């Protein structure tokens, strides 16, 4: 996916906050070669963007893989993280059975292309909204010929940071859809049960993985309330 998945949050927040969206390696307009990378490297990318923008401290937010990245950024540079907005994400590794299924999916994508059966299944799992799915399927089809295996391997073989989560001191909010099969509740508990300053857990009925995209009417007010409770945020622009 790409930065446009956060359009509802940008629209809701940018009149009061500086909002920066990043396309991660291998996503959107950010290309990657065949050099392997991890979410620790992605976290370093995020910190490098903050450096380039002259931002010393920020609230970091991410959905799914973005959450993997932002958790690691909070572990790498806790002094720079004012808060965490964690959406549809977890601290654990990719289960063995998912490594096999997703690995086969990425192989099909890179050898045959984003065929209908693949994109339709992915859209149902990730988006879960028939009105929004066609636009994302069209985006994925436009990426035919752009390999995803390197970014996919980052997802499949990520390390387990569950035992490190308890050291994250930044205030956090966790948002998830109750119909999310990609990160079900038993895996989300790696964060719910371990983040020391988890201030809000938002569970949205009827929402799948991309809950921020499909249910902004529920998600945005809770994010705004979370941000309003962070002292000094207005000084971090």
Order of alpha helices (4+ residues) and beta strands (2+ residues): alpha-alpha-beta-alpha-beta-alpha-alpha-alpha-alpha-beta-alpha-beta-alpha-alpha
